[in-house]
Amino acid sequence: MYDLLVVGGGAAGFFAAINTAEKHPDFKIAILEKSKEVLHKVRISGGGRCNLTNATFTPAELVRNYPRGKRELLSPFSRFMCGDVMEWFEARGVALKTEADGRVFPASNTSESIVNCFLSAVQKHSIQLFVKQNVEKIAQEGEGWAVSTPEKTYTARYLLMATGSNPKMWQLLSALGHSIVPPVPSLFTFQTDCQWAKELSGVAVKATVRLLSTEGIPLKISETGALLFTHTGFSGPAILRASAWGARLLAEQGYQCLMEVNFTPNGGEMLSYEESLPILQEFKQHNGRKAVQGTALWELPKRLWGALTTEAGISGQQLWADLSKTQLQAIAKALTQYPFRIGGKATFKDEFVTAGGVKLQEVNFKTFESKLFPHLYFAGEILDIDAITGGFNFQNAWTGAYIVSESIGN
């Protein structure tokens, strides 16, 4: 019989097992992983560099990056958050670096630094690691737990479920008696049938995106940040954040919506249609002999400026002096309120994230223990918690796993 059995050989599972072993050197601990490779998501995160956390150092600021779990994580983050994670890895020989946008990576620029740190700690603390373990049943056994695979049944005093977005594990927990919030994709890119947008593939620009239903009803989702045109539609931080905050709404809409884009950065703010119009009028007065399509305002990429002015009905050689009031208004509208029809989604790289999982009301966030079953714990994306990009999903995993390690045996 084990003291702690961890189901899931990912970030949360390893972190909980290692920290529990450090706090309880006499504990017998094992990790069960369904595939032949552990820590898969750690390996591919951040393009293989592992964006392990973010340089955000107050809980109130940190929770703003979680579309689901914001309220529940506030107290746990006050106990173990980004700075603690950075100290933890650096104390174990993993040098870190913080990039300009706040994302934190190993200084080595490879996720193998994190993987090797974990594997070394598992070996050091004699934590048993079993791969190709397809869990088929979990059941209470006395005051402990029994976990069955086709080959064997493992028993333990404490059970941690850290299996991420695994539908089969959610089904087992549902059969046990836990409520599962139906999962939907989060962190995805947008697809469009707008041909000129797809022809701008590779162009990046700061923009504000606002989502509306196909009937034009605002969905109350608006994000400002980098927008990247792709060969199928749109990506970049603004899109990924919008997809995270709108995960459930967009699923209900069948991923069909309108995306209204404002391309007019003015310092830190975007200009409204009404604010942009006099700027265009003044530019016309002072640059009448210049061709409209050859003079991009607001430092917009020339290809994008050309496409937007073409959409506004401006011909290739038309001069600013020749623009009518109606044409100026059309340019202002294209720059500040251009409507793209979104017709679907695509997975963002290999970093698939879901919104959904174990219902948060059934978990005690002082311990990350089930409120329904003693000695059953959760950590990571198995819970109905997800975040935008930037290292925040890993931070949820580290925090939950660490608090589990503090709670077990006490």
C-alpha positions in Angstrom: 0.0 0.0 0.0 1.2 3.4 -0.9 1.0 6.6 1.2 0.3 8.7 -1.9 -0.8 7.5 -5.3 -0.7 10.1 -8.1 -2.7 9.4 -11.3 -1.2 11.5 -14.1 2.5 11.9 -14.9 2.4 15.6 -15.9 3.4 18.9 -14.3 0.9 18.8 -11.4 1.4 15.1 -10.6 5.2 15.3 -10.5 5.2 18.6 -8.5 2.9 17.2 -5.9 4.8 13.9 -5.6 8.2 15.5 -5.2 7.0 18.1 -2.7 5.2 15.5 -0.7 8.3 13.3 -0.6 10.4 16.3 0.6 7.9 16.9 3.4 7.4 13.2 4.3 10.7 11.3 3.5 9.2 8.1 4.9 6.2 8.2 2.5 5.9 5.5 -0.2 4.8 7.4 -3.3 4.0 6.3 -6.9 3.0 8.0 -10.1 0.8 6.3 -12.7 0.9 7.6 -16.3 -1.3 6.2 -19.1 1.2 6.9 -21.9 4.8 5.7 -22.4 6.1 9.2 -21.9 5.8 11.4 -18.8 5.7 15.2 -18.8 4.6 15.5 -22.4 3.0 18.9 -22.0 6.0 20.3 -20.1 8.2 19.2 -23.1 6.1 21.0 -25.7 5.1 24.1 -23.8 6.4 27.4 -25.1 7.6 25.9 -28.4 9.7 23.4 -26.5 11.1 26.0 -24.1 8.5 25.5 -21.3 6.9 28.8 -20.2 6.7 27.6 -16.6 5.2 30.7 -15.0 4.8 34.5 -15.3 6.5 37.4 -13.5 3.3 38.5 -11.8 3.7 38.9 -8.1 0.4 39.8 -6.4 -2.5 37.3 -6.1 -5.1 39.9 -7.1 -3.2 40.7 -10.3 -2.5 37.1 -11.0 -6.1 35.8 -10.8 -7.2 38.2 -13.5 -5.6 35.8 -16.0 -8.1 33.0 -15.2 -11.4 33.0 -17.1 -12.5 30.1 -14.8 -11.1 29.7 -11.2 -10.4 33.4 -10.5 -12.2 33.5 -7.2 -11.1 30.1 -6.0 -7.4 30.7 -6.7 -7.0 34.0 -4.9 -6.3 32.4 -1.5 -4.1 29.5 -2.8 -2.0 32.1 -4.7 -1.4 34.0 -1.5 0.3 30.8 -0.2 2.3 29.7 -3.2 2.6 31.7 -6.4 4.9 32.8 -9.2 7.9 34.0 -7.1 7.7 30.8 -5.0 7.8 28.7 -8.2 10.8 30.5 -9.5 12.6 30.1 -6.2 11.7 26.4 -6.1 13.3 25.7 -9.5 16.4 27.9 -9.0 17.0 26.2 -5.6 17.2 22.9 -7.5 19.7 24.1 -10.1 17.4 25.3 -12.9 18.4 28.9 -13.8 15.5 31.0 -15.1 15.0 34.0 -17.2 12.1 36.5 -17.5 11.3 37.9 -20.9 10.0 41.4 -21.6 6.3 40.2 -21.6 6.7 38.6 -18.2 6.9 35.0 -19.4 9.4 32.9 -17.4 11.5 30.2 -19.1 14.6 28.1 -18.2 17.7 30.1 -19.1 18.7 27.0 -21.1 15.8 27.7 -23.5 14.8 24.1 -23.4 12.0 22.3 -21.5 14.4 19.4 -20.9 15.9 21.5 -18.0 12.5 21.2 -16.2 12.0 17.5 -17.2 15.5 16.6 -16.0 14.9 18.4 -12.7 11.8 16.4 -12.1 13.2 13.0 -13.1 16.2 13.6 -11.0 14.0 14.5 -8.0 11.8 11.4 -8.5 14.9 9.2 -8.5 16.4 11.0 -5.4 13.3 10.5 -3.4 12.6 6.9 -4.6 9.3 7.9 -6.1 8.0 4.9 -8.2 7.1 5.8 -11.7 4.8 3.5 -13.7 4.1 4.2 -17.4 1.5 2.6 -19.7 -0.9 2.4 -16.8 -4.5 2.7 -18.2 -6.6 3.4 -15.2 -10.0 1.8 -15.5 -11.5 2.2 -12.0 -11.1 4.2 -8.8 -12.8 3.2 -5.7 -12.8 3.9 -1.9 -11.2 1.2 0.1 -11.6 1.7 3.8 -10.0 5.1 4.6 -7.9 4.9 1.4 -8.3 4.3 -2.3 -7.9 1.5 -4.9 -6.9 2.3 -8.4 -7.3 -0.5 -11.0 -5.5 -1.0 -14.3 -5.9 -4.0 -16.6 -2.8 -5.6 -15.0 -3.0 -4.5 -11.4 -4.8 -2.7 -8.5 -2.8 -0.1 -6.6 -3.9 0.9 -3.1 -3.0 4.1 -1.2 -4.0 6.2 1.8 -4.2 9.4 -0.3 -5.1 9.7 -4.0 -4.3 12.7 -6.2 -6.0 13.0 -9.6 -3.8 15.1 -11.8 -4.7 13.8 -15.3 -5.4 17.1 -17.0 -8.1 17.3 -19.6 -8.8 13.5 -19.8 -12.4 12.7 -20.6 -12.0 9.1 -19.4 -10.9 10.3 -15.9 -13.8 12.7 -15.8 -16.1 9.8 -16.5 -14.6 7.8 -13.6 -15.0 10.7 -11.3 -18.6 11.3 -12.4 -19.4 7.6 -11.8 -17.9 8.1 -8.3 -20.2 11.0 -7.6 -18.4 14.2 -8.6 -20.0 16.7 -11.0 -18.1 17.4 -14.2 -18.6 20.7 -16.0 -18.7 19.7 -19.7 -15.4 20.6 -21.3 -15.1 22.9 -24.3 -11.9 24.1 -26.1 -10.1 27.2 -24.9 -7.0 29.0 -26.3 -7.7 28.5 -30.0 -7.2 30.5 -33.2 -10.0 31.8 -35.4 -10.7 30.8 -39.0 -12.3 33.1 -41.6 -13.3 33.0 -45.2 -12.1 36.6 -45.8 -9.6 36.0 -48.6 -7.7 39.3 -48.3 -7.1 38.6 -44.6 -5.6 35.2 -45.4 -3.4 36.8 -48.0 -1.8 38.9 -45.2 -0.5 35.8 -43.5 2.5 36.7 -41.3 1.5 40.3 -40.8 1.2 41.3 -37.1 -0.3 44.4 -35.7 -1.6 45.8 -32.4 -5.4 45.8 -32.4 -8.5 45.6 -30.3 -10.9 42.7 -31.2 -14.5 42.7 -30.1 -16.7 39.7 -30.6 -20.3 39.8 -31.7 -22.9 37.2 -32.6 -23.6 36.6 -36.2 -26.6 38.9 -35.8 -24.4 41.7 -34.5 -25.2 41.3 -30.8 -22.2 42.1 -28.6 -20.8 39.1 -26.7 -19.1 41.3 -24.1 -15.7 40.0 -25.1 -13.0 42.5 -26.0 -9.2 42.2 -26.0 -6.3 44.4 -27.0 -3.0 43.1 -28.1 -1.0 41.6 -30.9 -3.1 40.3 -33.8 -1.5 37.9 -36.2 -2.9 37.2 -39.7 -2.5 33.5 -40.7 -3.2 31.5 -43.8 -6.5 30.4 -42.2 -7.5 33.4 -40.2 -6.2 35.0 -37.0 -3.9 34.2 -34.1 -1.8 36.1 -31.6 -2.3 37.1 -28.0 -5.5 39.1 -28.5 -7.2 36.2 -30.3 -6.0 33.6 -27.8 -7.2 35.7 -24.8 -10.6 36.3 -26.6 -10.9 32.6 -27.2 -10.2 31.8 -23.5 -12.7 34.4 -22.1 -15.3 33.4 -24.7 -14.7 29.7 -24.6 -18.3 28.7 -23.5 -20.1 31.5 -25.4 -18.2 30.6 -28.6 -19.0 26.9 -28.2 -22.7 27.8 -27.8 -22.4 29.9 -31.0 -20.9 26.9 -32.9 -17.7 29.1 -33.4 -19.6 31.3 -35.7 -19.4 35.0 -34.9 -18.4 38.4 -36.0 -15.0 39.9 -35.0 -14.9 43.7 -35.1 -11.3 44.9 -35.2 -9.9 48.3 -34.4 -6.5 48.9 -36.0 -5.8 52.4 -34.7 -3.3 52.3 -31.9 -2.9 55.8 -30.3 -0.3 55.3 -27.6 -1.9 52.7 -25.2 -5.5 53.3 -26.4 -7.4 52.7 -29.6 -9.2 55.5 -31.4 -12.9 55.4 -31.9 -14.5 56.1 -35.3 -15.4 59.6 -34.1 -11.8 60.3 -32.9 -10.2 58.9 -36.0 -12.2 60.9 -38.5 -10.8 64.4 -37.8 -7.2 62.9 -37.8 -7.9 61.6 -41.3 -9.4 65.0 -42.4 -6.4 66.9 -41.1 -4.0 64.5 -42.8 -5.9 65.1 -46.1 -5.5 68.8 -45.7 -1.7 68.6 -45.3 -0.9 65.7 -47.6 -3.3 66.2 -50.5 -0.8 65.4 -53.2 0.1 62.0 -51.8 -1.5 58.7 -52.8 -3.8 57.3 -50.1 -2.6 53.8 -50.4 1.1 54.8 -50.2 0.8 56.7 -46.9 -0.1 54.4 -44.0 -1.2 56.1 -40.8 -0.6 54.9 -37.3 2.5 53.0 -38.5 0.3 50.2 -39.8 1.9 47.6 -42.1 1.7 48.8 -45.7 0.0 45.6 -46.8 -2.7 45.9 -44.2 -3.2 49.7 -44.9 -3.6 48.9 -48.6 -6.1 46.1 -47.9 -8.2 48.3 -45.6 -8.3 51.3 -47.8 -9.2 49.0 -50.8 -12.0 47.6 -48.7 -13.1 51.2 -48.1 -13.4 51.7 -51.8 -10.2 53.6 -52.5 -8.5 53.0 -55.8 -4.7 52.4 -56.1 -3.6 55.9 -57.2 -6.3 58.0 -55.6 -4.9 61.1 -53.9 -5.8 62.3 -50.4 -7.0 65.7 -51.9 -9.6 63.8 -54.0 -11.2 61.9 -51.2 -14.9 62.7 -50.5 -16.4 63.0 -47.1 -18.1 59.7 -47.6 -14.7 58.0 -48.5 -13.0 59.5 -45.4 -15.8 58.0 -43.3 -15.4 54.7 -45.1 -11.7 54.6 -44.3 -12.4 55.6 -40.6 -14.9 52.8 -40.3 -12.6 50.2 -41.9 -9.8 51.2 -39.5 -11.9 51.2 -36.3 -14.7 48.8 -36.9 -13.8 46.3 -39.6 -16.1 43.2 -39.3 -14.6 39.8 -40.1 -16.8 36.8 -40.2 -15.4 34.0 -38.0 -16.4 30.5 -39.2 -14.5 28.1 -37.0 -11.6 27.5 -34.7 -8.2 25.7 -34.9 -6.0 24.3 -32.1 -3.2 26.7 -31.0 0.0 24.7 -31.8 0.0 21.6 -29.6 -0.9 23.4 -26.4 -4.5 22.3 -26.2 -6.4 23.7 -23.2 -10.0 23.1 -22.2 -12.5 24.9 -20.1 -14.3 22.4 -17.9 -13.6 19.7 -15.4 -14.4 18.9 -11.8 -16.9 21.4 -10.5 -15.1 23.9 -8.3 -17.8 24.0 -5.6 -17.0 20.4 -4.8 -13.4 21.1 -3.9 -11.9 22.6 -0.7 -9.4 25.1 -2.0 -7.6 25.4 1.4 -6.4 21.8 0.7 -7.5 21.0 -2.9 -9.2 18.0 -1.4 -12.6 16.7 -2.5 -15.5 17.9 -0.4 -17.3 14.6 -1.2 -14.6 12.1 -0.5 -11.8 12.3 2.1 -8.2 11.7 1.0 -9.1 12.4 -2.7 -7.2 15.4 -4.1 -7.1 17.3 -7.4 -4.5 19.5 -9.1 -4.1 21.1 -12.5 -6.5 21.1 -15.5 -8.6 18.2 -14.2 -10.5 21.0 -12.4 -12.7 23.5 -14.1 -9.8 26.1 -14.1 -8.1 27.4 -17.1 -6.0 30.5 -18.0 -4.8 32.6 -20.9 -1.3 32.1 -22.3 1.8 33.3 -20.5 2.6 30.5 -18.1 -0.6 30.8 -16.1 -1.9 27.3 -16.7 1.3 25.9 -15.3 1.1 28.2 -12.3 -2.3 26.8 -11.5 -0.8 23.3 -11.6 2.2 24.2 -9.4 0.1 26.0 -6.8 -2.5 23.2 -6.5 0.1 20.5 -6.4 2.1 22.3 -3.7 -0.9 22.9 -1.5 -1.8 19.2 -1.9 1.7 18.3 -0.6 1.1 20.6 2.4 -2.3 19.0 3.1 -1.4 15.3 2.8 -0.5 13.7 6.1 -1.5 16.7 8.2 
